[in-house]
Amino acid sequence: MKKSVVTSMSILTLALVGLAMFNSSIAGETNEDAKSVAWYVANIQEARQQNRVCYNTPSLKSTPNCVNALHALEISFKGGN
């Protein structure tokens, strides 16, 4: 009984990891491609460009680059506070 539960949990875990990877590949972005908030603060024009792309493509809004670019713009607009 315990062995089948462990096997079922392993299969479920693999399925969830696969789904997460599939979702990020659909968005055309991986965590390795994501730029940090600091990078976007230092490259504010790219942050603005990324934010435009994110705004125009709602399915990308929760991706790391969209979140980080928006955060960088908020920081720069608020003067670093």
Residue pairs with C-beta under 8 A, 6 or more apart in sequence:
24 30
24 31
24 63
27 59
27 60
27 63
29 60
29 63
29 64
29 65
31 64
33 65
34 63
34 64
34 65
34 68
35 43
35 46
35 65
35 68
35 69
36 68
37 68
37 71
37 72
37 75
38 72
39 68
39 72
40 46
40 47
40 50
40 68
40 69
40 71
40 72
40 73
41 47
41 72
41 75
41 76
44 72
44 73
44 76
46 69
47 69
47 72
47 73
47 76
48 69
48 73
50 65
50 66
50 69
51 66
51 69
51 70
51 73
53 60
53 66
54 60
54 61
54 63
54 65
54 66
54 69
54 70
55 61
60 66
61 67
75 81
